[in-house]
C-alpha cells in the first residue's frame, strides 16, 4: 500500500502528469503509424508525396487524439 501511495502521488504531480501525457502521445502515435503502415500494406500511399502526407496526418492525428484523451480525463 505504501508503494502504491507513492506511485499515485507521483502521477498526480506536474512531472508525473507530463510523463503520462508523453506516454499517451506515444501510444496514440504508435496506433496512428500502425494504421498508416496497414494502408501501406494495401498498396496505398506508395508515392513519395502521399507517404509524406500520411506521415503528417499521423502526427497531427496523434496530437488530436492525445488532446481528446486528456480533455476527457480532466473534464469527466
N, CA, C and O atoms as a Tripos MOL2 file, in Angstrom:
@<TRIPOS>MOLECULE
protein
  304   303    76     0     0
PROTEIN
NO_CHARGES

@<TRIPOS>ATOM
      1 N           0.8060   -1.2210    0.0000 N.3       1 UNK1
      2 CA          0.0000    0.0000    0.0000 C.3       1 UNK1
      3 C           0.8440    1.2780    0.0000 C.2       1 UNK1
      4 O           0.4820    2.2770   -0.6220 O.2       1 UNK1
      5 N           1.9730    1.2260    0.7070 N.am      2 UNK2
      6 CA          2.8010    2.4310    0.7620 C.3       2 UNK2
      7 C           3.4160    2.7380   -0.6030 C.2       2 UNK2
      8 O           3.4880    3.8990   -1.0040 O.2       2 UNK2
      9 N           3.8570    1.7080   -1.3140 N.am      3 UNK3
     10 CA          4.4520    1.9090   -2.6410 C.3       3 UNK3
     11 C           3.4120    2.4390   -3.6200 C.2       3 UNK3
     12 O           3.7210    3.3050   -4.4390 O.2       3 UNK3
     13 N           2.1950    1.9350   -3.5470 N.am      4 UNK4
     14 CA          1.1370    2.4140   -4.4220 C.3       4 UNK4
     15 C           0.7990    3.8650   -4.1140 C.2       4 UNK4
     16 O           0.5090    4.6360   -5.0300 O.2       4 UNK4
     17 N           0.8300    4.2530   -2.8450 N.am      5 UNK5
     18 CA          0.5680    5.6350   -2.4620 C.3       5 UNK5
     19 C           1.6460    6.5590   -3.0180 C.2       5 UNK5
     20 O           1.3460    7.6660   -3.4670 O.2       5 UNK5
     21 N           2.8970    6.1090   -2.9880 N.am      6 UNK6
     22 CA          3.9880    6.9020   -3.5550 C.3       6 UNK6
     23 C           3.7950    7.0460   -5.0630 C.2       6 UNK6
     24 O           3.9790    8.1310   -5.6140 O.2       6 UNK6
     25 N           3.4260    5.9530   -5.7270 N.am      7 UNK7
     26 CA          3.2010    5.9810   -7.1690 C.3       7 UNK7
     27 C           2.0620    6.9270   -7.5410 C.2       7 UNK7
     28 O           2.2090    7.7370   -8.4560 O.2       7 UNK7
     29 N           0.9410    6.8370   -6.8520 N.am      8 UNK8
     30 CA         -0.1980    7.6930   -7.1940 C.3       8 UNK8
     31 C           0.0890    9.1600   -6.8880 C.2       8 UNK8
     32 O          -0.3820   10.0410   -7.6070 O.2       8 UNK8
     33 N           0.8460    9.4310   -5.8450 N.am      9 UNK9
     34 CA          1.1900   10.8320   -5.5620 C.3       9 UNK9
     35 C           2.1550   11.3630   -6.6100 C.2       9 UNK9
     36 O           2.0840   12.5390   -6.9680 O.2       9 UNK9
     37 N           3.0610   10.5190   -7.1140 N.am     10 UNK10
     38 CA          3.9550   10.9620   -8.1850 C.3      10 UNK10
     39 C           3.1770   11.2190   -9.4650 C.2      10 UNK10
     40 O           3.4370   12.2010  -10.1600 O.2      10 UNK10
     41 N           2.2220   10.3460   -9.7870 N.am     11 UNK11
     42 CA          1.4240   10.5280  -11.0030 C.3      11 UNK11
     43 C           0.5710   11.7860  -10.9410 C.2      11 UNK11
     44 O           0.2470   12.3590  -11.9820 O.2      11 UNK11
     45 N           0.2080   12.2200   -9.7630 N.am     12 UNK12
     46 CA         -0.5910   13.4330   -9.6070 C.3      12 UNK12
     47 C           0.2690   14.6960   -9.6310 C.2      12 UNK12
     48 O          -0.2630   15.8000   -9.7440 O.2      12 UNK12
     49 N           1.5930   14.5460   -9.5250 N.am     13 UNK13
     50 CA          2.4710   15.7090   -9.5480 C.3      13 UNK13
     51 C           2.5840   16.2410  -10.9870 C.2      13 UNK13
     52 O           2.2500   15.5250  -11.9320 O.2      13 UNK13
     53 N           3.0450   17.4780  -11.1630 N.am     14 UNK14
     54 CA          3.1860   18.0220  -12.5230 C.3      14 UNK14
     55 C           4.1320   17.2000  -13.4100 C.2      14 UNK14
     56 O           3.8580   16.9980  -14.5930 O.2      14 UNK14
     57 N           5.2360   16.7330  -12.8400 N.am     15 UNK15
     58 CA          6.1580   15.9080  -13.6150 C.3      15 UNK15
     59 C           5.5090   14.5810  -14.0010 C.2      15 UNK15
     60 O           5.6780   14.1090  -15.1250 O.2      15 UNK15
     61 N           4.7860   13.9930  -13.0930 N.am     16 UNK16
     62 CA          4.0980   12.7370  -13.3800 C.3      16 UNK16
     63 C           3.0410   12.9080  -14.4560 C.2      16 UNK16
     64 O           2.9080   12.0570  -15.3350 O.2      16 UNK16
     65 N           2.2810   14.0090  -14.3940 N.am     17 UNK17
     66 CA          1.2680   14.2760  -15.4180 C.3      17 UNK17
     67 C           1.9210   14.4880  -16.7810 C.2      17 UNK17
     68 O           1.4110   14.0190  -17.7990 O.2      17 UNK17
     69 N           3.0440   15.1920  -16.7970 N.am     18 UNK18
     70 CA          3.7680   15.4080  -18.0500 C.3      18 UNK18
     71 C           4.2510   14.0890  -18.6290 C.2      18 UNK18
     72 O           4.1820   13.8710  -19.8390 O.2      18 UNK18
     73 N           4.7390   13.2130  -17.7640 N.am     19 UNK19
     74 CA          5.1910   11.9010  -18.2290 C.3      19 UNK19
     75 C           4.0220   11.0560  -18.7330 C.2      19 UNK19
     76 O           4.1610   10.3480  -19.7300 O.2      19 UNK19
     77 N           2.8820   11.1200  -18.0650 N.am     20 UNK20
     78 CA          1.7070   10.3800  -18.5160 C.3      20 UNK20
     79 C           1.1950   10.9130  -19.8520 C.2      20 UNK20
     80 O           0.7560   10.1430  -20.7060 O.2      20 UNK20
     81 N           1.2530   12.2280  -20.0270 N.am     21 UNK21
     82 CA          0.8400   12.8050  -21.3110 C.3      21 UNK21
     83 C           1.7920   12.3780  -22.4210 C.2      21 UNK21
     84 O           1.3530   12.0750  -23.5300 O.2      21 UNK21
     85 N           3.0720   12.3520  -22.1400 N.am     22 UNK22
     86 CA          4.0420   11.8920  -23.1300 C.3      22 UNK22
     87 C           3.8340   10.4340  -23.4820 C.2      22 UNK22
     88 O           3.9340   10.0510  -24.6470 O.2      22 UNK22
     89 N           3.5460    9.6250  -22.4850 N.am     23 UNK23
     90 CA          3.2930    8.2030  -22.7450 C.3      23 UNK23
     91 C           2.0320    8.0220  -23.5720 C.2      23 UNK23
     92 O           2.0030    7.2050  -24.4930 O.2      23 UNK23
     93 N           0.9840    8.7810  -23.2500 N.am     24 UNK24
     94 CA         -0.2530    8.6400  -24.0190 C.3      24 UNK24
     95 C          -0.0640    9.1420  -25.4470 C.2      24 UNK24
     96 O          -0.6660    8.5930  -26.3700 O.2      24 UNK24
     97 N           0.7660   10.1850  -25.6550 N.am     25 UNK25
     98 CA          1.0690   10.6180  -27.0190 C.3      25 UNK25
     99 C           1.8060    9.5100  -27.7670 C.2      25 UNK25
    100 O           1.5220    9.2570  -28.9380 O.2      25 UNK25
    101 N           2.7450    8.8540  -27.1010 N.am     26 UNK26
    102 CA          3.4900    7.7680  -27.7520 C.3      26 UNK26
    103 C           2.5640    6.6280  -28.1580 C.2      26 UNK26
    104 O           2.7290    6.0490  -29.2320 O.2      26 UNK26
    105 N           1.5910    6.3000  -27.3110 N.am     27 UNK27
    106 CA          0.6350    5.2390  -27.6350 C.3      27 UNK27
    107 C          -0.2300    5.6520  -28.8200 C.2      27 UNK27
    108 O          -0.4570    4.8540  -29.7300 O.2      27 UNK27
    109 N          -0.7150    6.8950  -28.8170 N.am     28 UNK28
    110 CA         -1.5410    7.3780  -29.9290 C.3      28 UNK28
    111 C          -0.7350    7.4370  -31.2210 C.2      28 UNK28
    112 O          -1.2440    7.0800  -32.2840 O.2      28 UNK28
    113 N           0.5170    7.8850  -31.1420 N.am     29 UNK29
    114 CA          1.3620    7.9560  -32.3340 C.3      29 UNK29
    115 C           1.6380    6.5620  -32.8840 C.2      29 UNK29
    116 O           1.6240    6.3570  -34.0980 O.2      29 UNK29
    117 N           1.8840    5.6180  -32.0080 N.am     30 UNK30
    118 CA          2.1300    4.2460  -32.4240 C.3      30 UNK30
    119 C           0.9010    3.6670  -33.1230 C.2      30 UNK30
    120 O           1.0260    2.9640  -34.1260 O.2      30 UNK30
    121 N          -0.2770    3.9610  -32.5970 N.am     31 UNK31
    122 CA         -1.5050    3.4860  -33.2120 C.3      31 UNK31
    123 C          -1.7060    4.1250  -34.5850 C.2      31 UNK31
    124 O          -2.0550    3.4330  -35.5410 O.2      31 UNK31
    125 N          -1.4900    5.4320  -34.6950 N.am     32 UNK32
    126 CA         -1.6950    6.1230  -35.9750 C.3      32 UNK32
    127 C          -0.6930    5.6690  -37.0320 C.2      32 UNK32
    128 O          -1.0580    5.5080  -38.1970 O.2      32 UNK32
    129 N           0.5570    5.4620  -36.6470 N.am     33 UNK33
    130 CA          1.5210    4.9820  -37.6410 C.3      33 UNK33
    131 C           1.2750    3.5170  -37.9810 C.2      33 UNK33
    132 O           1.6100    3.0730  -39.0790 O.2      33 UNK33
    133 N           0.6970    2.7650  -37.0560 N.am     34 UNK34
    134 CA          0.3090    1.3920  -37.3720 C.3      34 UNK34
    135 C          -0.7860    1.3640  -38.4290 C.2      34 UNK34
    136 O          -0.7560    0.5380  -39.3410 O.2      34 UNK34
    137 N          -1.7480    2.2640  -38.3050 N.am     35 UNK35
    138 CA         -2.7980    2.3680  -39.3190 C.3      35 UNK35
    139 C          -2.1960    2.8070  -40.6500 C.2      35 UNK35
    140 O          -2.5950    2.3220  -41.7080 O.2      35 UNK35
    141 N          -1.2340    3.7270  -40.5950 N.am     36 UNK36
    142 CA         -0.5400    4.1830  -41.8130 C.3      36 UNK36
    143 C           0.1680    3.0110  -42.4940 C.2      36 UNK36
    144 O           0.0920    2.8690  -43.7140 O.2      36 UNK36
    145 N           0.8410    2.1900  -41.7310 N.am     37 UNK37
    146 CA          1.5360    1.0400  -42.3100 C.3      37 UNK37
    147 C           0.5590   -0.0130  -42.8060 C.2      37 UNK37
    148 O           0.8580   -0.7340  -43.7580 O.2      37 UNK37
    149 N          -0.5960   -0.1100  -42.1790 N.am     38 UNK38
    150 CA         -1.6350   -1.0020  -42.6760 C.3      38 UNK38
    151 C          -2.0940   -0.5540  -44.0640 C.2      38 UNK38
    152 O          -2.3330   -1.3760  -44.9490 O.2      38 UNK38
    153 N          -2.2120    0.7590  -44.2360 N.am     39 UNK39
    154 CA         -2.5540    1.2950  -45.5650 C.3      39 UNK39
    155 C          -1.4330    1.0190  -46.5590 C.2      39 UNK39
    156 O          -1.7010    0.7260  -47.7240 O.2      39 UNK39
    157 N          -0.1810    1.1070  -46.1160 N.am     40 UNK40
    158 CA          0.9380    0.7810  -47.0000 C.3      40 UNK40
    159 C           0.8570   -0.6730  -47.4680 C.2      40 UNK40
    160 O           1.2030   -0.9830  -48.6080 O.2      40 UNK40
    161 N           0.4040   -1.5500  -46.5910 N.am     41 UNK41
    162 CA          0.2990   -2.9610  -46.9410 C.3      41 UNK41
    163 C          -0.7240   -3.2100  -48.0390 C.2      41 UNK41
    164 O          -0.6330   -4.2050  -48.7580 O.2      41 UNK41
    165 N          -1.7000   -2.3110  -48.1760 N.am     42 UNK42
    166 CA         -2.6920   -2.4650  -49.2370 C.3      42 UNK42
    167 C          -2.1990   -1.8990  -50.5590 C.2      42 UNK42
    168 O          -2.8410   -2.0830  -51.5930 O.2      42 UNK42
    169 N          -1.0660   -1.2160  -50.5330 N.am     43 UNK43
    170 CA         -0.5060   -0.6260  -51.7470 C.3      43 UNK43
    171 C          -0.8320    0.8460  -51.8950 C.2      43 UNK43
    172 O          -0.4700    1.4560  -52.9010 O.2      43 UNK43
    173 N          -1.5000    1.4230  -50.9260 N.am     44 UNK44
    174 CA         -1.8420    2.8430  -50.9900 C.3      44 UNK44
    175 C          -0.6850    3.6920  -50.4650 C.2      44 UNK44
    176 O           0.1400    3.2140  -49.6860 O.2      44 UNK44
    177 N          -0.6320    4.9210  -50.8870 N.am     45 UNK45
    178 CA          0.3330    5.9300  -50.4180 C.3      45 UNK45
    179 C           1.7900    5.5730  -50.7330 C.2      45 UNK45
    180 O           2.6910    5.9290  -49.9730 O.2      45 UNK45
    181 N           2.0250    4.8780  -51.8400 N.am     46 UNK46
    182 CA          3.4000    4.4720  -52.1280 C.3      46 UNK46
    183 C           4.2320    5.5620  -52.7900 C.2      46 UNK46
    184 O           5.4600    5.5210  -52.7100 O.2      46 UNK46
    185 N           3.6020    6.5300  -53.4390 N.am     47 UNK47
    186 CA          4.4270    7.5970  -53.9990 C.3      47 UNK47
    187 C           4.8440    8.5390  -52.8640 C.2      47 UNK47
    188 O           4.1910    8.6190  -51.8240 O.2      47 UNK47
    189 N           5.9390    9.2390  -53.0980 N.am     48 UNK48
    190 CA          6.5960    9.9870  -52.0230 C.3      48 UNK48
    191 C           5.7160   11.0820  -51.4270 C.2      48 UNK48
    192 O           5.7000   11.2620  -50.2090 O.2      48 UNK48
    193 N           4.9920   11.8090  -52.2550 N.am     49 UNK49
    194 CA          4.1820   12.9070  -51.7240 C.3      49 UNK49
    195 C           3.0540   12.3860  -50.8280 C.2      49 UNK49
    196 O           2.7530   12.9870  -49.7970 O.2      49 UNK49
    197 N           2.4340   11.2720  -51.2200 N.am     50 UNK50
    198 CA          1.3790   10.7030  -50.3800 C.3      50 UNK50
    199 C           1.9560   10.0870  -49.0990 C.2      50 UNK50
    200 O           1.3060   10.1160  -48.0530 O.2      50 UNK50
    201 N           3.1470    9.5400  -49.1730 N.am     51 UNK51
    202 CA          3.7710    8.9670  -47.9730 C.3      51 UNK51
    203 C           4.0730   10.0640  -46.9520 C.2      51 UNK51
    204 O           3.8570    9.8830  -45.7540 O.2      51 UNK51
    205 N           4.5770   11.2070  -47.4390 N.am     52 UNK52
    206 CA          4.8270   12.3270  -46.5330 C.3      52 UNK52
    207 C           3.5220   12.8560  -45.9490 C.2      52 UNK52
    208 O           3.4480   13.1590  -44.7580 O.2      52 UNK52
    209 N           2.4940   12.9670  -46.7870 N.am     53 UNK53
    210 CA          1.1950   13.4530  -46.3060 C.3      53 UNK53
    211 C           0.6300   12.5130  -45.2440 C.2      53 UNK53
    212 O           0.0890   12.9710  -44.2380 O.2      53 UNK53
    213 N           0.7520   11.2080  -45.4600 N.am     54 UNK54
    214 CA          0.2600   10.2410  -44.4780 C.3      54 UNK54
    215 C           1.0350   10.3560  -43.1680 C.2      54 UNK54
    216 O           0.4640   10.1800  -42.0920 O.2      54 UNK54
    217 N           2.3180   10.6470  -43.2530 N.am     55 UNK55
    218 CA          3.1200   10.8390  -42.0390 C.3      55 UNK55
    219 C           2.6900   12.0650  -41.2610 C.2      55 UNK55
    220 O           2.5760   12.0220  -40.0360 O.2      55 UNK55
    221 N           2.4480   13.1680  -41.9760 N.am     56 UNK56
    222 CA          1.9800   14.3770  -41.3040 C.3      56 UNK56
    223 C           0.5910   14.1730  -40.6970 C.2      56 UNK56
    224 O           0.3040   14.6640  -39.6050 O.2      56 UNK56
    225 N          -0.2580   13.4510  -41.4090 N.am     57 UNK57
    226 CA         -1.5900   13.1550  -40.8780 C.3      57 UNK57
    227 C          -1.4820   12.3240  -39.6030 C.2      57 UNK57
    228 O          -2.2400   12.5360  -38.6570 O.2      57 UNK57
    229 N          -0.5440   11.3810  -39.5760 N.am     58 UNK58
    230 CA         -0.3510   10.5570  -38.3790 C.3      58 UNK58
    231 C           0.1030   11.4070  -37.1930 C.2      58 UNK58
    232 O          -0.3480   11.1940  -36.0680 O.2      58 UNK58
    233 N           0.9830   12.3590  -37.4380 N.am     59 UNK59
    234 CA          1.4690   13.2200  -36.3510 C.3      59 UNK59
    235 C           0.3500   14.1040  -35.8230 C.2      59 UNK59
    236 O           0.1450   14.2000  -34.6130 O.2      59 UNK59
    237 N          -0.3750   14.7510  -36.7360 N.am     60 UNK60
    238 CA         -1.4580   15.6410  -36.3210 C.3      60 UNK60
    239 C          -2.5580   14.8450  -35.6100 C.2      60 UNK60
    240 O          -3.1000   15.2900  -34.5980 O.2      60 UNK60
    241 N          -2.8800   13.6700  -36.1460 N.am     61 UNK61
    242 CA         -3.9070   12.8260  -35.5220 C.3      61 UNK61
    243 C          -3.4860   12.4080  -34.1140 C.2      61 UNK61
    244 O          -4.3250   12.3080  -33.2190 O.2      61 UNK61
    245 N          -2.2070   12.1670  -33.9200 N.am     62 UNK62
    246 CA         -1.7140   11.7840  -32.5920 C.3      62 UNK62
    247 C          -1.9090   12.9130  -31.5890 C.2      62 UNK62
    248 O          -2.3220   12.6750  -30.4540 O.2      62 UNK62
    249 N          -1.6120   14.1380  -32.0050 N.am     63 UNK63
    250 CA         -1.8330   15.2770  -31.1200 C.3      63 UNK63
    251 C          -3.3160   15.4520  -30.8080 C.2      63 UNK63
    252 O          -3.6910   15.7190  -29.6670 O.2      63 UNK63
    253 N          -4.1550   15.2990  -31.8290 N.am     64 UNK64
    254 CA         -5.5980   15.4600  -31.6240 C.3      64 UNK64
    255 C          -6.1310   14.3810  -30.6860 C.2      64 UNK64
    256 O          -6.8840   14.6810  -29.7600 O.2      64 UNK64
    257 N          -5.7470   13.1300  -30.9200 N.am     65 UNK65
    258 CA         -6.2090   12.0430  -30.0640 C.3      65 UNK65
    259 C          -5.7300   12.1980  -28.6270 C.2      65 UNK65
    260 O          -6.4790   11.9380  -27.6850 O.2      65 UNK65
    261 N          -4.4840   12.6210  -28.4620 N.am     66 UNK66
    262 CA         -3.9520   12.8360  -27.1130 C.3      66 UNK66
    263 C          -4.7080   13.9670  -26.4210 C.2      66 UNK66
    264 O          -5.0480   13.8640  -25.2420 O.2      66 UNK66
    265 N          -4.9670   15.0410  -27.1550 N.am     67 UNK67
    266 CA         -5.7340   16.1470  -26.5840 C.3      67 UNK67
    267 C          -7.1330   15.7220  -26.1870 C.2      67 UNK67
    268 O          -7.6230   16.0970  -25.1220 O.2      67 UNK67
    269 N          -7.7840   14.9340  -27.0460 N.am     68 UNK68
    270 CA         -9.1290   14.4490  -26.7270 C.3      68 UNK68
    271 C          -9.1150   13.5420  -25.5080 C.2      68 UNK68
    272 O         -10.0150   13.6080  -24.6710 O.2      68 UNK68
    273 N          -8.1040   12.7010  -25.4030 N.am     69 UNK69
    274 CA         -7.9940   11.8070  -24.2560 C.3      69 UNK69
    275 C          -7.8380   12.5810  -22.9650 C.2      69 UNK69
    276 O          -8.5230   12.2890  -21.9850 O.2      69 UNK69
    277 N          -6.9460   13.5690  -22.9440 N.am     70 UNK70
    278 CA         -6.7090   14.3160  -21.7230 C.3      70 UNK70
    279 C          -7.8340   15.2840  -21.4170 C.2      70 UNK70
    280 O          -8.0730   15.6060  -20.2530 O.2      70 UNK70
    281 N          -8.5280   15.7530  -22.4410 N.am     71 UNK71
    282 CA         -9.7250   16.5500  -22.1960 C.3      71 UNK71
    283 C         -10.7690   15.6960  -21.4800 C.2      71 UNK71
    284 O         -11.4230   16.1590  -20.5460 O.2      71 UNK71
    285 N         -10.9190   14.4630  -21.9150 N.am     72 UNK72
    286 CA        -11.8570   13.5500  -21.2730 C.3      72 UNK72
    287 C         -11.4260   13.2520  -19.8300 C.2      72 UNK72
    288 O         -12.2650   13.1880  -18.9320 O.2      72 UNK72
    289 N         -10.1210   13.0710  -19.6110 N.am     73 UNK73
    290 CA         -9.6090   12.7680  -18.2660 C.3      73 UNK73
    291 C          -9.8690   13.9420  -17.3120 C.2      73 UNK73
    292 O         -10.2970   13.7360  -16.1760 O.2      73 UNK73
    293 N          -9.6120   15.1620  -17.7720 N.am     74 UNK74
    294 CA         -9.7560   16.3050  -16.8930 C.3      74 UNK74
    295 C         -11.1900   16.7890  -16.7440 C.2      74 UNK74
    296 O         -11.5400   17.3690  -15.7160 O.2      74 UNK74
    297 N         -12.0250   16.5610  -17.7490 N.am     75 UNK75
    298 CA        -13.3820   17.1230  -17.7340 C.3      75 UNK75
    299 C         -14.4620   16.1340  -17.3270 C.2      75 UNK75
    300 O         -15.6320   16.5080  -17.2500 O.2      75 UNK75
    301 N         -14.1090   14.9020  -17.0680 N.am     76 UNK76
    302 CA        -15.1610   13.9560  -16.6740 C.3      76 UNK76
    303 C         -15.0480   13.5780  -15.2140 C.2      76 UNK76
    304 O         -15.8530   12.7920  -14.7150 O.2      76 UNK76
@<TRIPOS>BOND
     1     1     2 1
     2     2     3 1
     3     3     4 2
     4     3     5 am
     5     5     6 1
     6     6     7 1
     7     7     8 2
     8     7     9 am
     9     9    10 1
    10    10    11 1
    11    11    12 2
    12    11    13 am
    13    13    14 1
    14    14    15 1
    15    15    16 2
    16    15    17 am
    17    17    18 1
    18    18    19 1
    19    19    20 2
    20    19    21 am
    21    21    22 1
    22    22    23 1
    23    23    24 2
    24    23    25 am
    25    25    26 1
    26    26    27 1
    27    27    28 2
    28    27    29 am
    29    29    30 1
    30    30    31 1
    31    31    32 2
    32    31    33 am
    33    33    34 1
    34    34    35 1
    35    35    36 2
    36    35    37 am
    37    37    38 1
    38    38    39 1
    39    39    40 2
    40    39    41 am
    41    41    42 1
    42    42    43 1
    43    43    44 2
    44    43    45 am
    45    45    46 1
    46    46    47 1
    47    47    48 2
    48    47    49 am
    49    49    50 1
    50    50    51 1
    51    51    52 2
    52    51    53 am
    53    53    54 1
    54    54    55 1
    55    55    56 2
    56    55    57 am
    57    57    58 1
    58    58    59 1
    59    59    60 2
    60    59    61 am
    61    61    62 1
    62    62    63 1
    63    63    64 2
    64    63    65 am
    65    65    66 1
    66    66    67 1
    67    67    68 2
    68    67    69 am
    69    69    70 1
    70    70    71 1
    71    71    72 2
    72    71    73 am
    73    73    74 1
    74    74    75 1
    75    75    76 2
    76    75    77 am
    77    77    78 1
    78    78    79 1
    79    79    80 2
    80    79    81 am
    81    81    82 1
    82    82    83 1
    83    83    84 2
    84    83    85 am
    85    85    86 1
    86    86    87 1
    87    87    88 2
    88    87    89 am
    89    89    90 1
    90    90    91 1
    91    91    92 2
    92    91    93 am
    93    93    94 1
    94    94    95 1
    95    95    96 2
    96    95    97 am
    97    97    98 1
    98    98    99 1
    99    99   100 2
   100    99   101 am
   101   101   102 1
   102   102   103 1
   103   103   104 2
   104   103   105 am
   105   105   106 1
   106   106   107 1
   107   107   108 2
   108   107   109 am
   109   109   110 1
   110   110   111 1
   111   111   112 2
   112   111   113 am
   113   113   114 1
   114   114   115 1
   115   115   116 2
   116   115   117 am
   117   117   118 1
   118   118   119 1
   119   119   120 2
   120   119   121 am
   121   121   122 1
   122   122   123 1
   123   123   124 2
   124   123   125 am
   125   125   126 1
   126   126   127 1
   127   127   128 2
   128   127   129 am
   129   129   130 1
   130   130   131 1
   131   131   132 2
   132   131   133 am
   133   133   134 1
   134   134   135 1
   135   135   136 2
   136   135   137 am
   137   137   138 1
   138   138   139 1
   139   139   140 2
   140   139   141 am
   141   141   142 1
   142   142   143 1
   143   143   144 2
   144   143   145 am
   145   145   146 1
   146   146   147 1
   147   147   148 2
   148   147   149 am
   149   149   150 1
   150   150   151 1
   151   151   152 2
   152   151   153 am
   153   153   154 1
   154   154   155 1
   155   155   156 2
   156   155   157 am
   157   157   158 1
   158   158   159 1
   159   159   160 2
   160   159   161 am
   161   161   162 1
   162   162   163 1
   163   163   164 2
   164   163   165 am
   165   165   166 1
   166   166   167 1
   167   167   168 2
   168   167   169 am
   169   169   170 1
   170   170   171 1
   171   171   172 2
   172   171   173 am
   173   173   174 1
   174   174   175 1
   175   175   176 2
   176   175   177 am
   177   177   178 1
   178   178   179 1
   179   179   180 2
   180   179   181 am
   181   181   182 1
   182   182   183 1
   183   183   184 2
   184   183   185 am
   185   185   186 1
   186   186   187 1
   187   187   188 2
   188   187   189 am
   189   189   190 1
   190   190   191 1
   191   191   192 2
   192   191   193 am
   193   193   194 1
   194   194   195 1
   195   195   196 2
   196   195   197 am
   197   197   198 1
   198   198   199 1
   199   199   200 2
   200   199   201 am
   201   201   202 1
   202   202   203 1
   203   203   204 2
   204   203   205 am
   205   205   206 1
   206   206   207 1
   207   207   208 2
   208   207   209 am
   209   209   210 1
   210   210   211 1
   211   211   212 2
   212   211   213 am
   213   213   214 1
   214   214   215 1
   215   215   216 2
   216   215   217 am
   217   217   218 1
   218   218   219 1
   219   219   220 2
   220   219   221 am
   221   221   222 1
   222   222   223 1
   223   223   224 2
   224   223   225 am
   225   225   226 1
   226   226   227 1
   227   227   228 2
   228   227   229 am
   229   229   230 1
   230   230   231 1
   231   231   232 2
   232   231   233 am
   233   233   234 1
   234   234   235 1
   235   235   236 2
   236   235   237 am
   237   237   238 1
   238   238   239 1
   239   239   240 2
   240   239   241 am
   241   241   242 1
   242   242   243 1
   243   243   244 2
   244   243   245 am
   245   245   246 1
   246   246   247 1
   247   247   248 2
   248   247   249 am
   249   249   250 1
   250   250   251 1
   251   251   252 2
   252   251   253 am
   253   253   254 1
   254   254   255 1
   255   255   256 2
   256   255   257 am
   257   257   258 1
   258   258   259 1
   259   259   260 2
   260   259   261 am
   261   261   262 1
   262   262   263 1
   263   263   264 2
   264   263   265 am
   265   265   266 1
   266   266   267 1
   267   267   268 2
   268   267   269 am
   269   269   270 1
   270   270   271 1
   271   271   272 2
   272   271   273 am
   273   273   274 1
   274   274   275 1
   275   275   276 2
   276   275   277 am
   277   277   278 1
   278   278   279 1
   279   279   280 2
   280   279   281 am
   281   281   282 1
   282   282   283 1
   283   283   284 2
   284   283   285 am
   285   285   286 1
   286   286   287 1
   287   287   288 2
   288   287   289 am
   289   289   290 1
   290   290   291 1
   291   291   292 2
   292   291   293 am
   293   293   294 1
   294   294   295 1
   295   295   296 2
   296   295   297 am
   297   297   298 1
   298   298   299 1
   299   299   300 2
   300   299   301 am
   301   301   302 1
   302   302   303 1
   303   303   304 2
@<TRIPOS>SUBSTRUCTURE
     1 UNK1         2 RESIDUE 1 A UNK
     2 UNK2         6 RESIDUE 1 A UNK
     3 UNK3        10 RESIDUE 1 A UNK
     4 UNK4        14 RESIDUE 1 A UNK
     5 UNK5        18 RESIDUE 1 A UNK
     6 UNK6        22 RESIDUE 1 A UNK
     7 UNK7        26 RESIDUE 1 A UNK
     8 UNK8        30 RESIDUE 1 A UNK
     9 UNK9        34 RESIDUE 1 A UNK
    10 UNK10       38 RESIDUE 1 A UNK
    11 UNK11       42 RESIDUE 1 A UNK
    12 UNK12       46 RESIDUE 1 A UNK
    13 UNK13       50 RESIDUE 1 A UNK
    14 UNK14       54 RESIDUE 1 A UNK
    15 UNK15       58 RESIDUE 1 A UNK
    16 UNK16       62 RESIDUE 1 A UNK
    17 UNK17       66 RESIDUE 1 A UNK
    18 UNK18       70 RESIDUE 1 A UNK
    19 UNK19       74 RESIDUE 1 A UNK
    20 UNK20       78 RESIDUE 1 A UNK
    21 UNK21       82 RESIDUE 1 A UNK
    22 UNK22       86 RESIDUE 1 A UNK
    23 UNK23       90 RESIDUE 1 A UNK
    24 UNK24       94 RESIDUE 1 A UNK
    25 UNK25       98 RESIDUE 1 A UNK
    26 UNK26      102 RESIDUE 1 A UNK
    27 UNK27      106 RESIDUE 1 A UNK
    28 UNK28      110 RESIDUE 1 A UNK
    29 UNK29      114 RESIDUE 1 A UNK
    30 UNK30      118 RESIDUE 1 A UNK
    31 UNK31      122 RESIDUE 1 A UNK
    32 UNK32      126 RESIDUE 1 A UNK
    33 UNK33      130 RESIDUE 1 A UNK
    34 UNK34      134 RESIDUE 1 A UNK
    35 UNK35      138 RESIDUE 1 A UNK
    36 UNK36      142 RESIDUE 1 A UNK
    37 UNK37      146 RESIDUE 1 A UNK
    38 UNK38      150 RESIDUE 1 A UNK
    39 UNK39      154 RESIDUE 1 A UNK
    40 UNK40      158 RESIDUE 1 A UNK
    41 UNK41      162 RESIDUE 1 A UNK
    42 UNK42      166 RESIDUE 1 A UNK
    43 UNK43      170 RESIDUE 1 A UNK
    44 UNK44      174 RESIDUE 1 A UNK
    45 UNK45      178 RESIDUE 1 A UNK
    46 UNK46      182 RESIDUE 1 A UNK
    47 UNK47      186 RESIDUE 1 A UNK
    48 UNK48      190 RESIDUE 1 A UNK
    49 UNK49      194 RESIDUE 1 A UNK
    50 UNK50      198 RESIDUE 1 A UNK
    51 UNK51      202 RESIDUE 1 A UNK
    52 UNK52      206 RESIDUE 1 A UNK
    53 UNK53      210 RESIDUE 1 A UNK
    54 UNK54      214 RESIDUE 1 A UNK
    55 UNK55      218 RESIDUE 1 A UNK
    56 UNK56      222 RESIDUE 1 A UNK
    57 UNK57      226 RESIDUE 1 A UNK
    58 UNK58      230 RESIDUE 1 A UNK
    59 UNK59      234 RESIDUE 1 A UNK
    60 UNK60      238 RESIDUE 1 A UNK
    61 UNK61      242 RESIDUE 1 A UNK
    62 UNK62      246 RESIDUE 1 A UNK
    63 UNK63      250 RESIDUE 1 A UNK
    64 UNK64      254 RESIDUE 1 A UNK
    65 UNK65      258 RESIDUE 1 A UNK
    66 UNK66      262 RESIDUE 1 A UNK
    67 UNK67      266 RESIDUE 1 A UNK
    68 UNK68      270 RESIDUE 1 A UNK
    69 UNK69      274 RESIDUE 1 A UNK
    70 UNK70      278 RESIDUE 1 A UNK
    71 UNK71      282 RESIDUE 1 A UNK
    72 UNK72      286 RESIDUE 1 A UNK
    73 UNK73      290 RESIDUE 1 A UNK
    74 UNK74      294 RESIDUE 1 A UNK
    75 UNK75      298 RESIDUE 1 A UNK
    76 UNK76      302 RESIDUE 1 A UNK
